Amino acid sequence: MAKTAKSKASRTVTLKIPQELFQNLSRLIEDTGFRSVTEFAIHVLRDVASGGAIRETSPGLSSREVDAVRKRLQALGYIE
């Protein structure tokens, strides 16, 4: 049997979050252009991990939504 090599880009892991947070994020991303909570979470986490911050120019997010996400990330200890 031949083994197929997987690229690093195709590797994923499961990130567990409380169901209530998932539901809140689902409502938050409605009509924003994000197709799923996973897509939104990847966007936010990449931005935070790169040393950036959520900016008002994030695609598909209103300033109210950006503020809500920022407050939640601060409450969770991900940003100051």
PDB file of N, CA, C and O in Angstrom:
ATOM      1  N   MET A   1       0.828  -1.193   0.000  1.00  0.00           N
ATOM      2  CA  MET A   1       0.000   0.000   0.000  1.00  0.00           C
ATOM      3  C   MET A   1       0.867   1.251   0.000  1.00  0.00           C
ATOM      4  O   MET A   1       1.823   1.361   0.768  1.00  0.00           O
ATOM      5  N   ALA A   2       0.529   2.160  -0.845  1.00  0.00           N
ATOM      6  CA  ALA A   2       1.274   3.409  -0.917  1.00  0.00           C
ATOM      7  C   ALA A   2       0.649   4.416   0.033  1.00  0.00           C
ATOM      8  O   ALA A   2      -0.573   4.537   0.116  1.00  0.00           O
ATOM      9  N   LYS A   3       1.481   5.119   0.732  1.00  0.00           N
ATOM     10  CA  LYS A   3       1.003   6.162   1.628  1.00  0.00           C
ATOM     11  C   LYS A   3       0.939   7.471   0.862  1.00  0.00           C
ATOM     12  O   LYS A   3       1.841   7.792   0.089  1.00  0.00           O
ATOM     13  N   THR A   4      -0.117   8.215   1.076  1.00  0.00           N
ATOM     14  CA  THR A   4      -0.208   9.520   0.437  1.00  0.00           C
ATOM     15  C   THR A   4       0.277  10.574   1.417  1.00  0.00           C
ATOM     16  O   THR A   4      -0.087  10.563   2.593  1.00  0.00           O
ATOM     17  N   ALA A   5       1.084  11.465   0.927  1.00  0.00           N
ATOM     18  CA  ALA A   5       1.612  12.530   1.770  1.00  0.00           C
ATOM     19  C   ALA A   5       0.597  13.649   1.872  1.00  0.00           C
ATOM     20  O   ALA A   5       0.035  14.081   0.865  1.00  0.00           O
ATOM     21  N   LYS A   6       0.364  14.108   3.065  1.00  0.00           N
ATOM     22  CA  LYS A   6      -0.531  15.238   3.282  1.00  0.00           C
ATOM     23  C   LYS A   6       0.303  16.499   3.478  1.00  0.00           C
ATOM     24  O   LYS A   6       1.330  16.485   4.157  1.00  0.00           O
ATOM     25  N   SER A   7      -0.152  17.569   2.880  1.00  0.00           N
ATOM     26  CA  SER A   7       0.557  18.834   3.083  1.00  0.00           C
ATOM     27  C   SER A   7       0.217  19.372   4.461  1.00  0.00           C
ATOM     28  O   SER A   7      -0.813  19.023   5.039  1.00  0.00           O
ATOM     29  N   LYS A   8       1.081  20.216   4.980  1.00  0.00           N
ATOM     30  CA  LYS A   8       0.830  20.826   6.284  1.00  0.00           C
ATOM     31  C   LYS A   8      -0.451  21.644   6.283  1.00  0.00           C
ATOM     32  O   LYS A   8      -1.129  21.737   7.306  1.00  0.00           O
ATOM     33  N   ALA A   9      -0.785  22.233   5.148  1.00  0.00           N
ATOM     34  CA  ALA A   9      -1.971  23.076   5.066  1.00  0.00           C
ATOM     35  C   ALA A   9      -3.256  22.277   5.257  1.00  0.00           C
ATOM     36  O   ALA A   9      -4.265  22.842   5.680  1.00  0.00           O
ATOM     37  N   SER A  10      -3.248  20.980   4.958  1.00  0.00           N
ATOM     38  CA  SER A  10      -4.469  20.201   5.057  1.00  0.00           C
ATOM     39  C   SER A  10      -4.661  19.583   6.435  1.00  0.00           C
ATOM     40  O   SER A  10      -5.705  18.983   6.689  1.00  0.00           O
ATOM     41  N   ARG A  11      -3.719  19.708   7.305  1.00  0.00           N
ATOM     42  CA  ARG A  11      -3.825  19.134   8.648  1.00  0.00           C
ATOM     43  C   ARG A  11      -4.664  20.048   9.525  1.00  0.00           C
ATOM     44  O   ARG A  11      -4.482  21.265   9.527  1.00  0.00           O
ATOM     45  N   THR A  12      -5.573  19.458  10.260  1.00  0.00           N
ATOM     46  CA  THR A  12      -6.405  20.232  11.175  1.00  0.00           C
ATOM     47  C   THR A  12      -6.481  19.530  12.521  1.00  0.00           C
ATOM     48  O   THR A  12      -6.171  18.345  12.644  1.00  0.00           O
ATOM     49  N   VAL A  13      -6.894  20.278  13.513  1.00  0.00           N
ATOM     50  CA  VAL A  13      -7.160  19.747  14.844  1.00  0.00           C
ATOM     51  C   VAL A  13      -8.523  20.255  15.279  1.00  0.00           C
ATOM     52  O   VAL A  13      -9.070  21.187  14.689  1.00  0.00           O
ATOM     53  N   THR A  14      -9.053  19.647  16.293  1.00  0.00           N
ATOM     54  CA  THR A  14     -10.340  20.062  16.835  1.00  0.00           C
ATOM     55  C   THR A  14     -10.107  21.019  17.986  1.00  0.00           C
ATOM     56  O   THR A  14      -9.311  20.745  18.884  1.00  0.00           O
ATOM     57  N   LEU A  15     -10.801  22.135  17.956  1.00  0.00           N
ATOM     58  CA  LEU A  15     -10.749  23.115  19.034  1.00  0.00           C
ATOM     59  C   LEU A  15     -12.112  23.110  19.699  1.00  0.00           C
ATOM     60  O   LEU A  15     -13.114  23.434  19.060  1.00  0.00           O
ATOM     61  N   LYS A  16     -12.164  22.754  20.951  1.00  0.00           N
ATOM     62  CA  LYS A  16     -13.445  22.673  21.646  1.00  0.00           C
ATOM     63  C   LYS A  16     -13.752  23.998  22.320  1.00  0.00           C
ATOM     64  O   LYS A  16     -12.916  24.560  23.029  1.00  0.00           O
ATOM     65  N   ILE A  17     -14.963  24.490  22.091  1.00  0.00           N
ATOM     66  CA  ILE A  17     -15.441  25.711  22.740  1.00  0.00           C
ATOM     67  C   ILE A  17     -16.814  25.419  23.320  1.00  0.00           C
ATOM     68  O   ILE A  17     -17.499  24.507  22.855  1.00  0.00           O
ATOM     69  N   PRO A  18     -17.222  26.174  24.322  1.00  0.00           N
ATOM     70  CA  PRO A  18     -18.552  25.951  24.893  1.00  0.00           C
ATOM     71  C   PRO A  18     -19.642  26.159  23.831  1.00  0.00           C
ATOM     72  O   PRO A  18     -19.523  27.025  22.965  1.00  0.00           O
ATOM     73  N   GLN A  19     -20.689  25.360  23.917  1.00  0.00           N
ATOM     74  CA  GLN A  19     -21.772  25.431  22.950  1.00  0.00           C
ATOM     75  C   GLN A  19     -22.407  26.818  22.932  1.00  0.00           C
ATOM     76  O   GLN A  19     -22.780  27.315  21.869  1.00  0.00           O
ATOM     77  N   GLU A  20     -22.532  27.440  24.092  1.00  0.00           N
ATOM     78  CA  GLU A  20     -23.117  28.782  24.158  1.00  0.00           C
ATOM     79  C   GLU A  20     -22.282  29.780  23.352  1.00  0.00           C
ATOM     80  O   GLU A  20     -22.836  30.628  22.652  1.00  0.00           O
ATOM     81  N   LEU A  21     -20.958  29.684  23.446  1.00  0.00           N
ATOM     82  CA  LEU A  21     -20.088  30.562  22.676  1.00  0.00           C
ATOM     83  C   LEU A  21     -20.257  30.297  21.183  1.00  0.00           C
ATOM     84  O   LEU A  21     -20.318  31.234  20.387  1.00  0.00           O
ATOM     85  N   PHE A  22     -20.331  29.027  20.803  1.00  0.00           N
ATOM     86  CA  PHE A  22     -20.545  28.683  19.401  1.00  0.00           C
ATOM     87  C   PHE A  22     -21.842  29.283  18.879  1.00  0.00           C
ATOM     88  O   PHE A  22     -21.879  29.826  17.775  1.00  0.00           O
ATOM     89  N   GLN A  23     -22.903  29.185  19.666  1.00  0.00           N
ATOM     90  CA  GLN A  23     -24.193  29.739  19.259  1.00  0.00           C
ATOM     91  C   GLN A  23     -24.132  31.259  19.151  1.00  0.00           C
ATOM     92  O   GLN A  23     -24.681  31.845  18.218  1.00  0.00           O
ATOM     93  N   ASN A  24     -23.463  31.888  20.107  1.00  0.00           N
ATOM     94  CA  ASN A  24     -23.314  33.351  20.061  1.00  0.00           C
ATOM     95  C   ASN A  24     -22.526  33.775  18.825  1.00  0.00           C
ATOM     96  O   ASN A  24     -22.882  34.748  18.161  1.00  0.00           O
ATOM     97  N   LEU A  25     -21.460  33.049  18.520  1.00  0.00           N
ATOM     98  CA  LEU A  25     -20.669  33.362  17.330  1.00  0.00           C
ATOM     99  C   LEU A  25     -21.473  33.129  16.057  1.00  0.00           C
ATOM    100  O   LEU A  25     -21.348  33.885  15.094  1.00  0.00           O
ATOM    101  N   SER A  26     -22.288  32.096  16.052  1.00  0.00           N
ATOM    102  CA  SER A  26     -23.140  31.832  14.885  1.00  0.00           C
ATOM    103  C   SER A  26     -24.051  33.020  14.613  1.00  0.00           C
ATOM    104  O   SER A  26     -24.223  33.428  13.464  1.00  0.00           O
ATOM    105  N   ARG A  27     -24.632  33.571  15.668  1.00  0.00           N
ATOM    106  CA  ARG A  27     -25.492  34.745  15.505  1.00  0.00           C
ATOM    107  C   ARG A  27     -24.673  35.964  15.114  1.00  0.00           C
ATOM    108  O   ARG A  27     -25.110  36.767  14.289  1.00  0.00           O
ATOM    109  N   LEU A  28     -23.509  36.109  15.689  1.00  0.00           N
ATOM    110  CA  LEU A  28     -22.651  37.262  15.431  1.00  0.00           C
ATOM    111  C   LEU A  28     -22.230  37.351  13.966  1.00  0.00           C
ATOM    112  O   LEU A  28     -22.136  38.447  13.414  1.00  0.00           O
ATOM    113  N   ILE A  29     -21.977  36.212  13.338  1.00  0.00           N
ATOM    114  CA  ILE A  29     -21.458  36.230  11.966  1.00  0.00           C
ATOM    115  C   ILE A  29     -22.542  36.225  10.900  1.00  0.00           C
ATOM    116  O   ILE A  29     -22.231  36.259   9.709  1.00  0.00           O
ATOM    117  N   GLU A  30     -23.798  36.183  11.299  1.00  0.00           N
ATOM    118  CA  GLU A  30     -24.872  36.209  10.305  1.00  0.00           C
ATOM    119  C   GLU A  30     -24.735  37.456   9.439  1.00  0.00           C
ATOM    120  O   GLU A  30     -24.520  38.557   9.946  1.00  0.00           O
ATOM    121  N   ASP A  31     -24.863  37.272   8.138  1.00  0.00           N
ATOM    122  CA  ASP A  31     -24.806  38.369   7.167  1.00  0.00           C
ATOM    123  C   ASP A  31     -23.480  39.128   7.162  1.00  0.00           C
ATOM    124  O   ASP A  31     -23.448  40.316   6.841  1.00  0.00           O
ATOM    125  N   THR A  32     -22.389  38.450   7.516  1.00  0.00           N
ATOM    126  CA  THR A  32     -21.085  39.112   7.524  1.00  0.00           C
ATOM    127  C   THR A  32     -20.182  38.643   6.395  1.00  0.00           C
ATOM    128  O   THR A  32     -19.154  39.267   6.134  1.00  0.00           O
ATOM    129  N   GLY A  33     -20.535  37.580   5.733  1.00  0.00           N
ATOM    130  CA  GLY A  33     -19.668  37.027   4.699  1.00  0.00           C
ATOM    131  C   GLY A  33     -18.888  35.823   5.174  1.00  0.00           C
ATOM    132  O   GLY A  33     -18.351  35.079   4.354  1.00  0.00           O
ATOM    133  N   PHE A  34     -18.810  35.610   6.473  1.00  0.00           N
ATOM    134  CA  PHE A  34     -18.172  34.395   6.981  1.00  0.00           C
ATOM    135  C   PHE A  34     -19.140  33.244   6.779  1.00  0.00           C
ATOM    136  O   PHE A  34     -20.320  33.359   7.110  1.00  0.00           O
ATOM    137  N   ARG A  35     -18.647  32.125   6.234  1.00  0.00           N
ATOM    138  CA  ARG A  35     -19.511  30.993   5.924  1.00  0.00           C
ATOM    139  C   ARG A  35     -19.757  30.083   7.116  1.00  0.00           C
ATOM    140  O   ARG A  35     -20.712  29.306   7.117  1.00  0.00           O
ATOM    141  N   SER A  36     -18.901  30.171   8.137  1.00  0.00           N
ATOM    142  CA  SER A  36     -19.053  29.284   9.288  1.00  0.00           C
ATOM    143  C   SER A  36     -18.334  29.884  10.490  1.00  0.00           C
ATOM    144  O   SER A  36     -17.515  30.793  10.361  1.00  0.00           O
ATOM    145  N   VAL A  37     -18.667  29.346  11.665  1.00  0.00           N
ATOM    146  CA  VAL A  37     -17.976  29.760  12.886  1.00  0.00           C
ATOM    147  C   VAL A  37     -16.505  29.373  12.780  1.00  0.00           C
ATOM    148  O   VAL A  37     -15.636  30.114  13.241  1.00  0.00           O
ATOM    149  N   THR A  38     -16.221  28.241  12.190  1.00  0.00           N
ATOM    150  CA  THR A  38     -14.833  27.812  12.017  1.00  0.00           C
ATOM    151  C   THR A  38     -14.053  28.816  11.185  1.00  0.00           C
ATOM    152  O   THR A  38     -12.940  29.193  11.550  1.00  0.00           O
ATOM    153  N   GLU A  39     -14.628  29.252  10.069  1.00  0.00           N
ATOM    154  CA  GLU A  39     -13.949  30.234   9.219  1.00  0.00           C
ATOM    155  C   GLU A  39     -13.695  31.532   9.984  1.00  0.00           C
ATOM    156  O   GLU A  39     -12.615  32.116   9.882  1.00  0.00           O
ATOM    157  N   PHE A  40     -14.686  31.980  10.747  1.00  0.00           N
ATOM    158  CA  PHE A  40     -14.529  33.196  11.548  1.00  0.00           C
ATOM    159  C   PHE A  40     -13.458  33.009  12.623  1.00  0.00           C
ATOM    160  O   PHE A  40     -12.613  33.883  12.822  1.00  0.00           O
ATOM    161  N   ALA A  41     -13.496  31.873  13.312  1.00  0.00           N
ATOM    162  CA  ALA A  41     -12.519  31.615  14.377  1.00  0.00           C
ATOM    163  C   ALA A  41     -11.103  31.585  13.819  1.00  0.00           C
ATOM    164  O   ALA A  41     -10.186  32.127  14.435  1.00  0.00           O
ATOM    165  N   ILE A  42     -10.914  30.959  12.663  1.00  0.00           N
ATOM    166  CA  ILE A  42      -9.595  30.922  12.037  1.00  0.00           C
ATOM    167  C   ILE A  42      -9.135  32.336  11.701  1.00  0.00           C
ATOM    168  O   ILE A  42      -7.975  32.683  11.926  1.00  0.00           O
ATOM    169  N   HIS A  43     -10.037  33.147  11.166  1.00  0.00           N
ATOM    170  CA  HIS A  43      -9.710  34.533  10.828  1.00  0.00           C
ATOM    171  C   HIS A  43      -9.247  35.303  12.078  1.00  0.00           C
ATOM    172  O   HIS A  43      -8.205  35.959  12.063  1.00  0.00           O
ATOM    173  N   VAL A  44     -10.023  35.211  13.135  1.00  0.00           N
ATOM    174  CA  VAL A  44      -9.711  35.949  14.365  1.00  0.00           C
ATOM    175  C   VAL A  44      -8.429  35.422  14.997  1.00  0.00           C
ATOM    176  O   VAL A  44      -7.566  36.206  15.390  1.00  0.00           O
ATOM    177  N   LEU A  45      -8.299  34.121  15.096  1.00  0.00           N
ATOM    178  CA  LEU A  45      -7.117  33.551  15.750  1.00  0.00           C
ATOM    179  C   LEU A  45      -5.837  33.810  14.958  1.00  0.00           C
ATOM    180  O   LEU A  45      -4.785  34.041  15.554  1.00  0.00           O
ATOM    181  N   ARG A  46      -5.908  33.776  13.643  1.00  0.00           N
ATOM    182  CA  ARG A  46      -4.723  34.115  12.844  1.00  0.00           C
ATOM    183  C   ARG A  46      -4.313  35.558  13.080  1.00  0.00           C
ATOM    184  O   ARG A  46      -3.127  35.865  13.201  1.00  0.00           O
ATOM    185  N   ASP A  47      -5.294  36.435  13.145  1.00  0.00           N
ATOM    186  CA  ASP A  47      -5.014  37.845  13.365  1.00  0.00           C
ATOM    187  C   ASP A  47      -4.373  38.058  14.740  1.00  0.00           C
ATOM    188  O   ASP A  47      -3.373  38.766  14.861  1.00  0.00           O
ATOM    189  N   VAL A  48      -4.946  37.452  15.757  1.00  0.00           N
ATOM    190  CA  VAL A  48      -4.406  37.595  17.111  1.00  0.00           C
ATOM    191  C   VAL A  48      -3.028  36.952  17.205  1.00  0.00           C
ATOM    192  O   VAL A  48      -2.113  37.533  17.789  1.00  0.00           O
ATOM    193  N   ALA A  49      -2.874  35.774  16.642  1.00  0.00           N
ATOM    194  CA  ALA A  49      -1.595  35.061  16.718  1.00  0.00           C
ATOM    195  C   ALA A  49      -0.483  35.779  15.977  1.00  0.00           C
ATOM    196  O   ALA A  49       0.689  35.633  16.325  1.00  0.00           O
ATOM    197  N   SER A  50      -0.832  36.547  14.968  1.00  0.00           N
ATOM    198  CA  SER A  50       0.189  37.265  14.214  1.00  0.00           C
ATOM    199  C   SER A  50       0.597  38.565  14.895  1.00  0.00           C
ATOM    200  O   SER A  50       1.410  39.323  14.364  1.00  0.00           O
ATOM    201  N   GLY A  51       0.039  38.816  16.056  1.00  0.00           N
ATOM    202  CA  GLY A  51       0.382  40.032  16.793  1.00  0.00           C
ATOM    203  C   GLY A  51      -0.485  41.198  16.397  1.00  0.00           C
ATOM    204  O   GLY A  51      -0.276  42.319  16.860  1.00  0.00           O
ATOM    205  N   GLY A  52      -1.444  40.949  15.556  1.00  0.00           N
ATOM    206  CA  GLY A  52      -2.346  42.002  15.116  1.00  0.00           C
ATOM    207  C   GLY A  52      -3.495  42.185  16.093  1.00  0.00           C
ATOM    208  O   GLY A  52      -3.484  41.660  17.207  1.00  0.00           O
ATOM    209  N   ALA A  53      -4.452  42.920  15.660  1.00  0.00           N
ATOM    210  CA  ALA A  53      -5.646  43.151  16.449  1.00  0.00           C
ATOM    211  C   ALA A  53      -6.824  43.177  15.487  1.00  0.00           C
ATOM    212  O   ALA A  53      -6.652  43.344  14.280  1.00  0.00           O
ATOM    213  N   ILE A  54      -7.991  43.013  16.024  1.00  0.00           N
ATOM    214  CA  ILE A  54      -9.168  43.110  15.178  1.00  0.00           C
ATOM    215  C   ILE A  54      -9.334  44.571  14.809  1.00  0.00           C
ATOM    216  O   ILE A  54      -9.427  45.447  15.669  1.00  0.00           O
ATOM    217  N   ARG A  55      -9.369  44.808  13.521  1.00  0.00           N
ATOM    218  CA  ARG A  55      -9.467  46.181  13.032  1.00  0.00           C
ATOM    219  C   ARG A  55     -10.854  46.449  12.478  1.00  0.00           C
ATOM    220  O   ARG A  55     -11.583  45.532  12.098  1.00  0.00           O
ATOM    221  N   GLU A  56     -11.193  47.700  12.441  1.00  0.00           N
ATOM    222  CA  GLU A  56     -12.492  48.102  11.920  1.00  0.00           C
ATOM    223  C   GLU A  56     -12.668  47.715  10.457  1.00  0.00           C
ATOM    224  O   GLU A  56     -13.794  47.660   9.963  1.00  0.00           O
ATOM    225  N   THR A  57     -11.572  47.450   9.763  1.00  0.00           N
ATOM    226  CA  THR A  57     -11.651  47.139   8.337  1.00  0.00           C
ATOM    227  C   THR A  57     -11.761  45.643   8.067  1.00  0.00           C
ATOM    228  O   THR A  57     -11.661  45.216   6.917  1.00  0.00           O
ATOM    229  N   SER A  58     -11.967  44.833   9.122  1.00  0.00           N
ATOM    230  CA  SER A  58     -12.119  43.406   8.907  1.00  0.00           C
ATOM    231  C   SER A  58     -13.288  43.161   7.964  1.00  0.00           C
ATOM    232  O   SER A  58     -14.344  43.773   8.124  1.00  0.00           O
ATOM    233  N   PRO A  59     -13.119  42.276   6.979  1.00  0.00           N
ATOM    234  CA  PRO A  59     -14.172  42.089   5.976  1.00  0.00           C
ATOM    235  C   PRO A  59     -15.469  41.578   6.591  1.00  0.00           C
ATOM    236  O   PRO A  59     -15.486  40.586   7.320  1.00  0.00           O
ATOM    237  N   GLY A  60     -16.546  42.276   6.281  1.00  0.00           N
ATOM    238  CA  GLY A  60     -17.850  41.809   6.693  1.00  0.00           C
ATOM    239  C   GLY A  60     -18.257  42.110   8.116  1.00  0.00           C
ATOM    240  O   GLY A  60     -19.345  41.703   8.523  1.00  0.00           O
ATOM    241  N   LEU A  61     -17.453  42.796   8.888  1.00  0.00           N
ATOM    242  CA  LEU A  61     -17.813  43.067  10.282  1.00  0.00           C
ATOM    243  C   LEU A  61     -18.159  44.543  10.464  1.00  0.00           C
ATOM    244  O   LEU A  61     -17.448  45.432   9.995  1.00  0.00           O
ATOM    245  N   SER A  62     -19.262  44.773  11.153  1.00  0.00           N
ATOM    246  CA  SER A  62     -19.608  46.148  11.495  1.00  0.00           C
ATOM    247  C   SER A  62     -18.777  46.556  12.710  1.00  0.00           C
ATOM    248  O   SER A  62     -18.171  45.708  13.365  1.00  0.00           O
ATOM    249  N   SER A  63     -18.752  47.836  13.005  1.00  0.00           N
ATOM    250  CA  SER A  63     -17.986  48.290  14.176  1.00  0.00           C
ATOM    251  C   SER A  63     -18.585  47.719  15.458  1.00  0.00           C
ATOM    252  O   SER A  63     -17.859  47.453  16.416  1.00  0.00           O
ATOM    253  N   ARG A  64     -19.901  47.529  15.482  1.00  0.00           N
ATOM    254  CA  ARG A  64     -20.550  46.932  16.655  1.00  0.00           C
ATOM    255  C   ARG A  64     -20.077  45.491  16.833  1.00  0.00           C
ATOM    256  O   ARG A  64     -19.805  45.055  17.952  1.00  0.00           O
ATOM    257  N   GLU A  65     -19.980  44.756  15.730  1.00  0.00           N
ATOM    258  CA  GLU A  65     -19.520  43.377  15.789  1.00  0.00           C
ATOM    259  C   GLU A  65     -18.051  43.289  16.195  1.00  0.00           C
ATOM    260  O   GLU A  65     -17.665  42.414  16.970  1.00  0.00           O
ATOM    261  N   VAL A  66     -17.249  44.187  15.673  1.00  0.00           N
ATOM    262  CA  VAL A  66     -15.832  44.221  16.047  1.00  0.00           C
ATOM    263  C   VAL A  66     -15.698  44.488  17.537  1.00  0.00           C
ATOM    264  O   VAL A  66     -14.904  43.834  18.213  1.00  0.00           O
ATOM    265  N   ASP A  67     -16.459  45.432  18.052  1.00  0.00           N
ATOM    266  CA  ASP A  67     -16.430  45.730  19.491  1.00  0.00           C
ATOM    267  C   ASP A  67     -16.843  44.516  20.315  1.00  0.00           C
ATOM    268  O   ASP A  67     -16.226  44.223  21.340  1.00  0.00           O
ATOM    269  N   ALA A  68     -17.884  43.807  19.875  1.00  0.00           N
ATOM    270  CA  ALA A  68     -18.351  42.618  20.594  1.00  0.00           C
ATOM    271  C   ALA A  68     -17.283  41.531  20.615  1.00  0.00           C
ATOM    272  O   ALA A  68     -17.060  40.895  21.644  1.00  0.00           O
ATOM    273  N   VAL A  69     -16.626  41.319  19.483  1.00  0.00           N
ATOM    274  CA  VAL A  69     -15.573  40.311  19.408  1.00  0.00           C
ATOM    275  C   VAL A  69     -14.392  40.719  20.275  1.00  0.00           C
ATOM    276  O   VAL A  69     -13.842  39.897  21.007  1.00  0.00           O
ATOM    277  N   ARG A  70     -14.002  41.985  20.195  1.00  0.00           N
ATOM    278  CA  ARG A  70     -12.886  42.479  20.994  1.00  0.00           C
ATOM    279  C   ARG A  70     -13.160  42.290  22.488  1.00  0.00           C
ATOM    280  O   ARG A  70     -12.286  41.831  23.223  1.00  0.00           O
ATOM    281  N   LYS A  71     -14.359  42.640  22.938  1.00  0.00           N
ATOM    282  CA  LYS A  71     -14.719  42.489  24.361  1.00  0.00           C
ATOM    283  C   LYS A  71     -14.674  41.029  24.775  1.00  0.00           C
ATOM    284  O   LYS A  71     -14.210  40.697  25.866  1.00  0.00           O
ATOM    285  N   ARG A  72     -15.157  40.160  23.898  1.00  0.00           N
ATOM    286  CA  ARG A  72     -15.160  38.733  24.225  1.00  0.00           C
ATOM    287  C   ARG A  72     -13.736  38.192  24.308  1.00  0.00           C
ATOM    288  O   ARG A  72     -13.419  37.435  25.225  1.00  0.00           O
ATOM    289  N   LEU A  73     -12.881  38.567  23.373  1.00  0.00           N
ATOM    290  CA  LEU A  73     -11.483  38.122  23.405  1.00  0.00           C
ATOM    291  C   LEU A  73     -10.761  38.647  24.638  1.00  0.00           C
ATOM    292  O   LEU A  73      -9.927  37.949  25.215  1.00  0.00           O
ATOM    293  N   GLN A  74     -11.079  39.881  25.047  1.00  0.00           N
ATOM    294  CA  GLN A  74     -10.488  40.428  26.268  1.00  0.00           C
ATOM    295  C   GLN A  74     -10.974  39.645  27.483  1.00  0.00           C
ATOM    296  O   GLN A  74     -10.185  39.323  28.370  1.00  0.00           O
ATOM    297  N   ALA A  75     -12.263  39.340  27.526  1.00  0.00           N
ATOM    298  CA  ALA A  75     -12.820  38.592  28.654  1.00  0.00           C
ATOM    299  C   ALA A  75     -12.198  37.194  28.752  1.00  0.00           C
ATOM    300  O   ALA A  75     -12.044  36.650  29.846  1.00  0.00           O
ATOM    301  N   LEU A  76     -11.847  36.627  27.607  1.00  0.00           N
ATOM    302  CA  LEU A  76     -11.229  35.305  27.595  1.00  0.00           C
ATOM    303  C   LEU A  76      -9.716  35.362  27.825  1.00  0.00           C
ATOM    304  O   LEU A  76      -9.071  34.322  27.960  1.00  0.00           O
ATOM    305  N   GLY A  77      -9.146  36.574  27.870  1.00  0.00           N
ATOM    306  CA  GLY A  77      -7.731  36.729  28.133  1.00  0.00           C
ATOM    307  C   GLY A  77      -6.831  36.614  26.916  1.00  0.00           C
ATOM    308  O   GLY A  77      -5.614  36.500  27.058  1.00  0.00           O
ATOM    309  N   TYR A  78      -7.417  36.641  25.704  1.00  0.00           N
ATOM    310  CA  TYR A  78      -6.613  36.523  24.503  1.00  0.00           C
ATOM    311  C   TYR A  78      -5.960  37.838  24.094  1.00  0.00           C
ATOM    312  O   TYR A  78      -4.892  37.831  23.482  1.00  0.00           O
ATOM    313  N   ILE A  79      -6.579  38.956  24.420  1.00  0.00           N
ATOM    314  CA  ILE A  79      -6.006  40.269  24.114  1.00  0.00           C
ATOM    315  C   ILE A  79      -6.174  41.160  25.326  1.00  0.00           C
ATOM    316  O   ILE A  79      -7.024  40.915  26.182  1.00  0.00           O
ATOM    317  N   GLU A  80      -5.359  42.190  25.390  1.00  0.00           N
ATOM    318  CA  GLU A  80      -5.444  43.130  26.522  1.00  0.00           C
ATOM    319  C   GLU A  80      -6.226  44.348  26.151  1.00  0.00           C
ATOM    320  O   GLU A  80      -6.400  45.245  26.975  1.00  0.00           O
TER     321      GLU A  80
END
